[in-house]
Amino acid sequence: MLTQNRQFQWYHVPSFIYPVVAASAATLLQRDGFDVRWNDSIALGWSREQFLSFFADEAPDLVAFETKTPVVRQHWAWIDELKRIHPACRFVLMGDHVTAFPEESLHHSKADFVITGGDFDFALLGIARYLRDKRNAPAFREPPEPLPAGIYWRDDGNIVHSGPFDLNADLNSLPFIDRELTEAYRYGEKWKKRTPFFYTMAGRDCPWGRCSFCAWTVLYPRFRTQSPERLLDEIGFLIERHGAKEVFDDTGTFPGGGWLTQFCQGMVRRGYNKEILFSCNMRFGGLGPGHPEAMKKAGFRKLKMGLESANQATLDRLNKGTTVQRIREDCRRIRDAGLDIHLTVMVGYPWETRDDARRTLDLAAELMESGQAEMLQATVVVPYPGTQLYEECVRNDWFRFPPEQYERFDMSEPVLKTPDMSAEEVSKMCADVYKVFLRPRFMLRQLLRVRSLSDLGYLWRGVRAVYGHLRDFLSGSSR
């Protein structure tokens, strides 16, 4: 789960979620005349030797890594090794970890540039143009355009930067992502129609933007969106060009209010609601009156929603801006409209007791068994650098180990101390969440929903994933 750049986790049954912003970066570079190679060795299943051979053959001028806390040290080591193979190559790191600690990677590796902020598609294009213009410009001409805001690099041995990043780029100006260049067919989750399916990203990243644990608040401290018509145009392109049957929008929270109303109306007006199934991330409290019904009519199938905890004190502490009662009410009205809900919960809060965690498990089980939720996932609480939760954990000495041991942030073990649970108990509690899928009442409800071979295949993929998650938390990391 590296490519999505949200919660990182090693999976026994992996999902490869399309990295939309990185794919946008590749597309922008190619359109500007650069010779681009897209390489996701994780999705490809490549060995170390295969990647090294690929790199040596290509001998690129510029390589960009989207990095994440559990693998940033690996990326430092990769960069240093690749520099020995091809010293002239320039290396760029981007993502939430380096946004939080931009100078760290320049101190600990031979990286040439660090991009801060979430618009690293626009910023990477700026770096590539800068290097190209600097190389091609005769000595007597004006210097190249300066680097975009938010870039860190070395100058005569000193770390310098181009000022704080901004989020002023117009998302409507982005070209449609080149799905062939970025090998979109390699990515996906447990979809209903399975293929062809694609990811979009209407906004960056959440209109609420205050949850204390969310790493994407580090990248996107303010919310922006494309217009509804721009997203509709992209969906039309995916249907006509690629035969799309299902689309998932990976915006942290899909836009609501009037934006959502216009989008739903456009889906019906253009007939896309009869062509595809559409799903997205949504937050409790994010849907106004009539929205669930309008979304069902527009072809929406599933909403991913963060329950996180059944304890109001925890929701308040996380700045979720919702209540346990609102969670119950939203689940009921969304399900009554005919939409499926995918719940997410977290275990291992440093202030929650065993009884608190059990209360969350009980609420999740109740919603699943009653049919008000269709899918459920559990993760260990991980306080990513740059988030409010990380700072709170540092202040209160809540880490189980020195927080600089980044490789241990990979969910193969709890990161934080808890009042009355051992690390093993926290992992077992996560596994217990997935055991909800094995309860007879839930299993019978799912079997009664099967209407086609497609439904049966979807159910089988879900069962396989559940057993994989049980292994994830009962046997540790799959590395």
C-alpha positions as CSV (number, residue, x, y, z in Angstrom):
1,M,0.0,0.0,0.0
2,L,2.8,2.4,-0.8
3,T,1.4,3.9,-4.0
4,Q,-1.7,5.6,-2.6
5,N,0.5,7.5,-0.1
6,R,-2.1,7.4,2.7
7,Q,-2.0,4.8,5.4
8,F,1.0,2.5,4.7
9,Q,0.6,-1.2,5.3
10,W,2.3,-4.4,4.1
11,Y,-0.4,-6.8,2.9
12,H,-0.4,-10.5,2.4
13,V,-3.0,-10.0,-0.3
14,P,-1.9,-6.6,-1.7
15,S,-3.9,-3.9,-3.3
16,F,-2.2,-1.6,-5.8
17,I,-4.0,1.8,-5.6
18,Y,-3.3,4.1,-8.5
19,P,-1.0,7.1,-7.5
20,V,-3.1,9.8,-9.2
21,V,-0.8,12.8,-8.5
22,A,2.3,10.9,-9.6
23,A,0.5,9.8,-12.8
24,S,-0.5,13.4,-13.4
25,A,3.2,14.4,-13.0
26,A,4.3,11.8,-15.6
27,T,1.6,13.0,-18.0
28,L,2.6,16.7,-17.6
29,L,6.2,15.9,-18.3
30,Q,5.5,13.9,-21.4
31,R,3.2,16.6,-22.8
32,D,6.1,19.1,-22.3
33,G,8.4,17.1,-24.5
34,F,10.3,15.0,-21.9
35,D,11.0,11.3,-22.5
36,V,9.2,9.7,-19.6
37,R,9.4,6.2,-18.1
38,W,6.8,5.0,-15.5
39,N,8.2,2.4,-13.2
40,D,6.4,0.9,-10.2
41,S,8.5,-2.0,-9.3
42,I,6.1,-3.0,-6.4
43,A,3.1,-3.4,-8.8
44,L,5.4,-5.0,-11.3
45,G,6.7,-7.5,-8.8
46,W,10.3,-6.8,-9.8
47,S,13.3,-7.9,-7.9
48,R,16.1,-5.5,-6.9
49,E,18.3,-6.9,-9.7
50,Q,15.6,-6.2,-12.3
51,F,15.3,-2.6,-11.2
52,L,19.0,-2.0,-11.2
53,S,19.3,-3.4,-14.7
54,F,16.4,-1.2,-15.8
55,F,18.1,1.9,-14.4
56,A,21.4,1.1,-15.9
57,D,19.9,0.6,-19.3
58,E,17.9,3.8,-19.2
59,A,20.6,6.0,-17.7
60,P,18.0,8.7,-16.9
61,D,18.7,12.4,-16.3
62,L,16.1,12.7,-13.6
63,V,14.4,10.2,-11.2
64,A,11.5,11.1,-8.9
65,F,10.4,9.0,-5.9
66,E,7.2,9.5,-4.1
67,T,8.2,8.4,-0.6
68,K,6.5,7.6,2.7
69,T,7.8,7.4,6.3
70,P,8.3,3.6,6.5
71,V,10.4,3.5,3.3
72,V,12.2,6.8,3.3
73,R,15.4,5.3,4.6
74,Q,15.2,2.7,1.9
75,H,14.8,5.5,-0.7
76,W,17.9,7.2,0.8
77,A,19.9,4.1,0.3
78,W,18.5,3.5,-3.2
79,I,19.5,7.1,-4.2
80,D,23.0,6.7,-2.9
81,E,23.5,3.4,-4.7
82,L,22.0,4.7,-8.0
83,K,24.3,7.8,-7.8
84,R,27.3,5.5,-7.8
85,I,25.9,3.8,-11.0
86,H,25.0,7.0,-12.8
87,P,26.5,10.1,-11.0
88,A,25.0,12.6,-13.4
89,C,21.4,11.6,-12.6
90,R,19.4,14.0,-10.5
91,F,17.1,12.6,-7.8
92,V,13.9,14.1,-6.4
93,L,11.9,13.1,-3.4
94,M,8.3,14.1,-2.9
95,G,5.4,13.2,-0.5
96,D,4.2,13.9,3.0
97,H,7.2,12.8,4.9
98,V,9.7,15.0,3.1
99,T,7.1,17.9,3.3
100,A,7.3,17.5,7.1
101,F,11.1,17.1,7.2
102,P,12.4,18.6,4.0
103,E,16.0,19.1,5.0
104,E,16.4,15.6,6.5
105,S,16.6,13.8,3.2
106,L,19.3,16.2,1.9
107,H,21.3,15.6,5.0
108,H,21.0,11.8,4.9
109,S,21.2,11.0,1.2
110,K,22.5,12.3,-2.1
111,A,19.1,13.4,-3.2
112,D,19.3,16.6,-5.3
113,F,15.8,18.1,-4.8
114,V,13.0,17.8,-2.3
115,I,9.5,18.8,-3.3
116,T,7.2,19.9,-0.4
117,G,3.4,20.2,-0.7
118,G,1.0,18.0,-2.6
119,D,1.1,19.6,-6.0
120,F,4.3,17.7,-6.9
121,D,3.0,17.1,-10.4
122,F,3.3,20.8,-11.2
123,A,6.5,21.2,-9.1
124,L,8.3,18.3,-10.8
125,L,7.5,19.8,-14.2
126,G,9.1,23.0,-12.9
127,I,12.3,21.2,-11.8
128,A,12.6,19.4,-15.2
129,R,12.1,22.6,-17.1
130,Y,14.6,24.4,-14.9
131,L,17.3,21.7,-15.6
132,R,16.5,21.5,-19.3
133,D,16.7,25.3,-19.7
134,K,19.8,25.6,-17.6
135,R,21.5,22.9,-19.7
136,N,20.4,24.3,-23.1
137,A,20.7,28.1,-22.5
138,P,23.8,29.7,-23.9
139,A,26.0,31.6,-21.4
140,F,24.9,35.0,-22.7
141,R,21.2,34.4,-22.3
142,E,19.0,35.1,-19.4
143,P,19.0,32.4,-16.7
144,P,16.2,29.9,-16.7
145,E,12.9,30.5,-14.9
146,P,13.3,30.1,-11.1
147,L,12.3,26.9,-9.4
148,P,8.7,26.7,-8.2
149,A,7.9,27.5,-4.6
150,G,8.4,24.7,-2.0
151,I,11.6,23.2,-3.5
152,Y,14.7,22.4,-1.4
153,W,18.2,21.7,-2.8
154,R,21.9,22.3,-2.2
155,D,23.8,25.3,-3.2
156,D,27.6,25.2,-2.6
157,G,27.1,22.7,0.2
158,N,24.3,24.7,1.9
159,I,20.6,23.7,1.9
160,V,18.5,26.4,0.3
161,H,14.8,26.6,-0.7
162,S,12.4,28.5,-2.9
163,G,10.1,29.5,-0.1
164,P,7.0,27.8,1.3
165,F,5.0,25.8,-1.1
166,D,1.8,27.2,-2.4
167,L,-1.3,25.5,-3.7
168,N,-2.2,28.0,-6.4
169,A,-2.1,25.7,-9.5
170,D,-5.4,25.4,-11.4
171,L,-6.6,21.8,-11.3
172,N,-8.8,22.5,-14.2
173,S,-5.7,23.1,-16.3
174,L,-4.5,19.5,-15.9
175,P,-4.6,17.3,-19.0
176,F,-6.4,14.0,-18.7
177,I,-3.9,11.5,-17.3
178,D,-2.2,9.3,-19.9
179,R,-3.4,5.8,-18.7
180,E,-1.2,3.9,-21.1
181,L,2.0,5.7,-20.1
182,T,1.2,5.1,-16.4
183,E,0.0,1.5,-16.9
184,A,-3.3,2.1,-15.1
185,Y,-4.4,-1.5,-15.8
186,R,-2.0,-2.7,-13.1
187,Y,-3.9,-0.9,-10.3
188,G,-7.1,-1.7,-8.4
189,E,-9.0,-3.0,-5.4
190,K,-11.9,-5.3,-4.9
191,W,-14.3,-3.7,-7.4
192,K,-17.7,-4.9,-8.3
193,K,-17.3,-5.1,-12.1
194,R,-13.5,-5.4,-11.7
195,T,-12.3,-4.2,-15.1
196,P,-11.9,-1.9,-16.8
197,F,-11.8,0.4,-13.8
198,F,-10.0,3.7,-13.2
199,Y,-9.2,6.2,-10.5
200,T,-9.9,10.0,-10.6
201,M,-9.2,12.8,-8.1
202,A,-11.6,15.7,-8.2
203,G,-10.0,17.6,-5.4
204,R,-6.9,18.0,-3.2
205,D,-7.7,16.8,-0.6
206,C,-10.5,17.3,2.0
207,P,-12.9,20.2,2.7
208,W,-12.7,19.4,6.4
209,G,-8.9,19.1,6.5
210,R,-8.6,19.1,10.2
211,C,-8.3,15.4,11.3
212,S,-5.2,15.3,13.5
213,F,-4.0,11.9,12.2
214,C,-4.3,12.5,8.4
215,A,-1.0,12.7,6.5
216,W,-2.7,14.4,3.6
217,T,-3.3,17.5,5.7
218,V,0.5,17.9,5.5
219,L,0.3,18.0,1.7
220,Y,-2.9,19.9,1.3
221,P,-3.6,22.4,4.1
222,R,-6.4,23.9,2.0
223,F,-8.9,22.3,-0.2
224,R,-9.3,22.9,-4.0
225,T,-11.4,21.1,-6.6
226,Q,-11.7,20.8,-10.3
227,S,-15.1,21.9,-11.6
228,P,-17.9,19.3,-11.8
229,E,-17.8,19.6,-15.6
230,R,-14.0,18.9,-15.7
231,L,-14.5,15.6,-13.8
232,L,-17.5,14.7,-16.0
233,D,-15.4,15.3,-19.1
234,E,-12.7,13.0,-17.7
235,I,-15.2,10.3,-16.9
236,G,-16.6,10.6,-20.5
237,F,-13.0,10.2,-21.8
238,L,-12.5,7.1,-19.7
239,I,-15.7,5.5,-21.0
240,E,-15.1,6.4,-24.7
241,R,-11.3,5.8,-24.8
242,H,-10.8,3.0,-22.3
243,G,-14.3,1.4,-22.0
244,A,-14.5,2.2,-18.2
245,K,-17.0,0.2,-16.2
246,E,-16.1,1.4,-12.8
247,V,-14.5,4.6,-11.4
248,F,-13.2,5.4,-7.9
249,D,-12.5,9.0,-7.0
250,D,-9.6,9.1,-4.6
251,T,-10.1,12.6,-3.3
252,G,-9.7,12.4,0.5
253,T,-13.3,13.5,0.8
254,F,-15.4,13.9,-2.4
255,P,-16.7,17.5,-2.7
256,G,-20.2,18.1,-1.3
257,G,-22.8,20.8,-1.3
258,G,-23.7,22.4,-4.6
259,W,-20.6,20.9,-6.3
260,L,-22.0,17.4,-5.6
261,T,-25.5,18.3,-6.7
262,Q,-24.1,19.6,-10.1
263,F,-22.0,16.5,-10.5
264,C,-24.9,14.1,-9.9
265,Q,-27.1,16.0,-12.3
266,G,-24.4,15.9,-14.9
267,M,-23.9,12.1,-14.5
268,V,-27.6,11.6,-15.2
269,R,-27.8,14.2,-18.0
270,R,-24.9,12.7,-19.9
271,G,-26.1,9.1,-19.3
272,Y,-22.9,8.1,-17.5
273,N,-25.0,6.7,-14.6
274,K,-26.0,3.9,-17.1
275,E,-22.4,3.3,-18.2
276,I,-20.4,3.0,-15.0
277,L,-20.5,2.4,-11.3
278,F,-18.9,5.3,-9.3
279,S,-17.5,5.3,-5.8
280,C,-15.6,7.7,-3.6
281,N,-14.3,8.7,-0.2
282,M,-16.8,10.6,1.9
283,R,-16.9,11.8,5.5
284,F,-19.7,11.5,8.1
285,G,-21.5,14.8,8.1
286,G,-20.4,15.6,4.6
287,L,-23.7,14.8,2.8
288,G,-26.7,17.2,2.9
289,P,-30.4,16.4,2.6
290,G,-31.2,14.5,-0.6
291,H,-27.5,13.9,-1.5
292,P,-27.6,10.1,-0.9
293,E,-30.6,9.7,-3.1
294,A,-29.1,11.9,-5.8
295,M,-25.9,9.9,-5.7
296,K,-27.7,6.6,-6.1
297,K,-29.5,8.0,-9.2
298,A,-26.2,9.2,-10.6
299,G,-24.7,5.8,-10.5
300,F,-22.8,5.9,-7.2
301,R,-22.2,2.4,-5.7
302,K,-20.0,2.7,-2.6
303,L,-18.8,5.4,-0.1
304,K,-15.6,4.9,1.9
305,M,-16.1,6.5,5.3
306,G,-14.0,6.9,8.4
307,L,-15.7,5.7,11.5
308,E,-12.2,5.6,13.2
309,S,-13.6,5.2,16.8
310,A,-17.0,4.6,18.6
311,N,-15.8,6.8,21.4
312,Q,-16.9,10.5,21.3
313,A,-13.9,11.6,23.3
314,T,-11.6,10.1,20.6
315,L,-13.5,11.6,17.7
316,D,-13.3,15.0,19.4
317,R,-9.6,14.6,20.1
318,L,-9.0,13.6,16.4
319,N,-10.9,16.8,15.2
320,K,-13.3,14.6,13.2
321,G,-16.1,17.1,13.5
322,T,-18.8,14.5,13.9
323,T,-20.5,12.4,16.5
324,V,-21.2,8.8,17.1
325,Q,-24.9,9.5,16.8
326,R,-24.3,11.2,13.4
327,I,-22.3,8.2,12.2
328,R,-25.3,6.0,13.0
329,E,-27.7,8.3,11.3
330,D,-25.6,8.7,8.2
331,C,-25.1,5.0,7.8
332,R,-28.9,4.5,8.0
333,R,-29.8,7.1,5.4
334,I,-27.0,6.2,3.0
335,R,-28.0,2.6,3.2
336,D,-31.7,3.5,2.8
337,A,-30.8,5.3,-0.4
338,G,-29.3,2.0,-1.7
339,L,-25.6,2.9,-1.4
340,D,-22.9,0.6,0.1
341,I,-20.7,1.9,2.9
342,H,-17.0,0.9,3.4
343,L,-16.1,1.7,7.0
344,T,-12.6,2.3,8.3
345,V,-11.6,2.0,11.9
346,M,-8.3,2.4,13.8
347,V,-7.0,0.6,16.8
348,G,-4.1,1.6,19.2
349,Y,-4.9,5.2,20.2
350,P,-2.6,6.0,23.1
351,W,-5.5,7.2,25.2
352,E,-7.9,4.4,24.5
353,T,-8.3,1.4,26.8
354,R,-9.2,-2.1,25.8
355,D,-12.9,-1.4,26.6
356,D,-12.8,1.7,24.3
357,A,-11.3,-0.4,21.5
358,R,-13.9,-3.1,22.1
359,R,-16.7,-0.5,21.9
360,T,-15.4,0.4,18.4
361,L,-15.4,-3.2,17.3
362,D,-18.9,-3.7,18.6
363,L,-20.3,-0.7,16.7
364,A,-18.6,-1.8,13.5
365,A,-20.0,-5.3,13.9
366,E,-23.5,-3.9,14.6
367,L,-23.4,-1.8,11.4
368,M,-22.1,-4.7,9.4
369,E,-24.5,-7.3,10.7
370,S,-27.5,-5.0,10.3
371,G,-26.6,-4.3,6.7
372,Q,-25.9,-0.7,7.2
373,A,-22.3,-1.2,6.1
374,E,-20.9,-3.6,3.5
375,M,-17.2,-3.5,4.0
376,L,-14.8,-2.8,6.9
377,Q,-11.1,-2.3,7.3
378,A,-8.9,-1.8,10.3
379,T,-5.5,-0.2,10.7
380,V,-3.1,0.4,13.5
381,V,-2.9,4.1,14.5
382,V,0.2,5.6,12.9
383,P,1.2,9.2,13.8
384,Y,2.9,10.4,10.6
385,P,5.4,13.2,10.8
386,G,3.9,16.6,10.2
387,T,0.5,15.7,11.6
388,Q,-1.0,17.1,14.8
389,L,-1.1,13.6,16.2
390,Y,2.6,13.1,15.6
391,E,3.4,16.3,17.5
392,E,1.1,15.3,20.4
393,C,2.8,11.9,20.6
394,V,6.3,13.4,20.7
395,R,5.2,15.8,23.5
396,N,3.6,13.1,25.6
397,D,6.3,10.4,25.0
398,W,3.7,8.0,23.6
399,F,6.0,6.2,21.1
400,R,7.0,2.6,21.9
401,F,10.4,3.1,20.2
402,P,12.4,6.2,19.1
403,P,10.3,7.9,16.4
404,E,13.3,8.1,14.1
405,Q,12.9,4.4,13.5
406,Y,10.8,5.1,10.5
407,E,10.9,1.5,9.1
408,R,8.7,0.5,12.1
409,F,5.8,2.7,11.0
410,D,4.7,0.0,8.6
411,M,1.8,-1.4,10.6
412,S,3.5,-4.7,11.3
413,E,3.4,-3.6,14.9
414,P,1.8,-0.9,17.0
415,V,3.8,2.4,17.1
416,L,2.2,3.8,20.2
417,K,1.8,2.8,23.9
418,T,-1.7,2.1,25.0
419,P,-3.1,2.3,28.6
420,D,-3.8,-1.4,29.2
421,M,-3.1,-3.3,26.0
422,S,0.1,-4.9,24.9
423,A,1.4,-4.6,21.3
424,E,0.2,-8.1,20.6
425,E,-3.3,-7.3,21.9
426,V,-3.6,-4.2,19.6
427,S,-2.7,-6.4,16.6
428,K,-5.2,-9.1,17.7
429,M,-7.9,-6.4,18.1
430,C,-7.3,-5.4,14.5
431,A,-7.7,-9.0,13.5
432,D,-10.9,-9.3,15.5
433,V,-12.3,-6.4,13.5
434,Y,-11.9,-8.6,10.3
435,K,-13.5,-11.6,12.0
436,V,-16.8,-9.7,11.8
437,F,-16.8,-10.9,8.1
438,L,-16.9,-14.5,9.4
439,R,-20.0,-14.0,11.6
440,P,-22.9,-16.2,10.2
441,R,-25.4,-13.3,10.1
442,F,-23.1,-11.1,8.0
443,M,-22.1,-14.0,5.7
444,L,-25.8,-15.0,5.1
445,R,-26.6,-11.4,4.3
446,Q,-23.8,-11.2,1.7
447,L,-24.8,-14.5,0.1
448,L,-28.4,-13.3,-0.3
449,R,-27.1,-10.3,-2.2
450,V,-25.5,-12.5,-4.9
451,R,-27.4,-12.0,-8.2
452,S,-24.7,-12.7,-10.9
453,L,-21.3,-14.3,-11.5
454,S,-19.9,-10.7,-11.1
455,D,-21.4,-10.6,-7.6
456,L,-20.0,-14.0,-6.8
457,G,-16.5,-13.0,-7.9
458,Y,-16.7,-9.8,-5.9
459,L,-17.7,-11.8,-2.8
460,W,-14.8,-14.3,-3.4
461,R,-12.3,-11.5,-3.7
462,G,-13.6,-10.1,-0.4
463,V,-13.2,-13.4,1.4
464,R,-9.7,-13.8,0.1
465,A,-8.8,-10.3,1.3
466,V,-10.3,-10.9,4.8
467,Y,-8.1,-14.0,5.3
468,G,-5.1,-12.0,4.1
469,H,-5.8,-9.3,6.6
470,L,-6.1,-11.8,9.4
471,R,-2.6,-13.0,8.5
472,D,-1.4,-9.4,8.3
473,F,-2.3,-8.8,12.0
474,L,-1.8,-12.3,13.5
475,S,1.5,-13.1,11.9
476,G,3.1,-9.7,11.5
477,S,4.6,-8.0,8.4
478,S,4.5,-9.8,5.1
479,R,7.9,-8.3,4.0
